[in-house]
Amino acid sequence: MSAEINLAKSVEILNLSGNDITTVDNHNFKEYDDLINLSLAKNSIHTLGLFAFENLEKLKHLDLSENRLEFMDDKIIESNIALTYLDLSRNKFMMLD
């Protein structure tokens, strides 16, 4: 993401929908390990870092719908053991592992 997030580290729900985000890097959510619900819907995300959500062990809900994703490595969410909802609808997938 191009802009730095400046939030309380204990935030549990974060809605970043509709912000013209194009890239989610490995370090963007590194310190927000209390996140349970993260929405990145309705952006222009085309690139996700392989470890973008790695430390989010409490994450249950991840919305990546309505972006420009063409590929998503299954390792991106491998460490998210609590994840029960993943929305990847309305993207431009060419390949999905």
PLY file of the C-alpha trace (Angstrom):
ply
format ascii 1.0
element vertex 97
property float x
property float y
property float z
element edge 96
property int vertex1
property int vertex2
end_header
0.00 0.00 0.00
1.35 3.39 -0.79
0.25 5.18 2.39
1.37 4.23 5.87
-1.39 3.03 8.20
-1.36 4.82 11.55
-3.82 2.95 13.80
-3.89 1.54 17.29
-2.05 -1.78 17.16
-4.96 -3.51 18.93
-7.52 -2.84 16.17
-9.72 -5.90 15.49
-11.84 -4.69 12.54
-10.30 -2.77 9.66
-12.22 -1.70 6.57
-9.98 -0.28 3.85
-12.51 -0.77 1.06
-12.65 1.70 -1.80
-9.26 3.34 -1.27
-7.52 2.70 -4.63
-4.93 0.44 -2.97
-2.85 -1.36 -5.60
-0.33 -3.40 -3.61
-0.30 -5.09 -0.21
3.29 -5.57 0.91
4.67 -8.02 3.44
5.05 -5.38 6.15
1.73 -3.47 5.86
-0.15 -5.43 8.56
2.87 -6.81 10.44
2.04 -5.10 13.73
-1.74 -5.57 13.66
-1.84 -9.10 15.02
-5.21 -8.58 16.75
-7.06 -8.19 13.43
-10.10 -10.44 13.16
-11.86 -8.82 10.20
-10.01 -7.18 7.29
-11.73 -5.78 4.23
-9.66 -4.69 1.24
-12.60 -4.88 -1.18
-13.25 -2.45 -4.03
-9.64 -1.39 -4.49
-7.26 -1.93 -7.40
-5.08 -4.54 -5.73
-3.05 -6.48 -8.27
-0.14 -7.60 -6.07
-0.11 -9.35 -2.69
3.17 -9.98 -0.89
3.70 -13.67 -0.11
3.74 -12.85 3.64
1.20 -10.00 3.57
-1.10 -11.64 6.15
1.42 -13.95 7.84
1.24 -12.66 11.42
-2.58 -12.33 11.47
-3.23 -15.53 13.39
-6.60 -14.27 14.70
-7.90 -13.25 11.26
-11.28 -14.88 10.60
-12.67 -12.74 7.77
-10.69 -11.50 4.75
-12.42 -9.70 1.90
-10.36 -9.18 -1.26
-13.34 -8.93 -3.61
-13.58 -6.47 -6.49
-9.87 -6.01 -7.08
-7.50 -6.73 -9.97
-5.92 -9.93 -8.71
-4.86 -12.31 -11.47
-2.90 -14.74 -9.29
-2.83 -15.62 -5.60
-0.36 -18.10 -4.17
-2.05 -20.40 -1.62
0.88 -19.77 0.75
-0.39 -16.22 1.27
-3.07 -17.45 3.69
-1.30 -20.61 4.85
-0.57 -19.28 8.35
-4.09 -17.89 8.87
-5.41 -20.91 10.78
-8.48 -19.07 12.14
-9.62 -17.90 8.68
-13.21 -19.00 8.04
-14.28 -16.49 5.36
-12.33 -15.50 2.25
-13.99 -13.49 -0.52
-12.06 -13.41 -3.81
-15.05 -12.67 -6.03
-14.96 -10.19 -8.90
-11.22 -10.31 -9.54
-9.37 -11.10 -12.76
-7.91 -14.48 -11.87
-5.92 -16.26 -14.53
-4.62 -18.85 -12.08
-5.63 -19.81 -8.54
-3.78 -22.54 -6.63
0 1
1 2
2 3
3 4
4 5
5 6
6 7
7 8
8 9
9 10
10 11
11 12
12 13
13 14
14 15
15 16
16 17
17 18
18 19
19 20
20 21
21 22
22 23
23 24
24 25
25 26
26 27
27 28
28 29
29 30
30 31
31 32
32 33
33 34
34 35
35 36
36 37
37 38
38 39
39 40
40 41
41 42
42 43
43 44
44 45
45 46
46 47
47 48
48 49
49 50
50 51
51 52
52 53
53 54
54 55
55 56
56 57
57 58
58 59
59 60
60 61
61 62
62 63
63 64
64 65
65 66
66 67
67 68
68 69
69 70
70 71
71 72
72 73
73 74
74 75
75 76
76 77
77 78
78 79
79 80
80 81
81 82
82 83
83 84
84 85
85 86
86 87
87 88
88 89
89 90
90 91
91 92
92 93
93 94
94 95
95 96
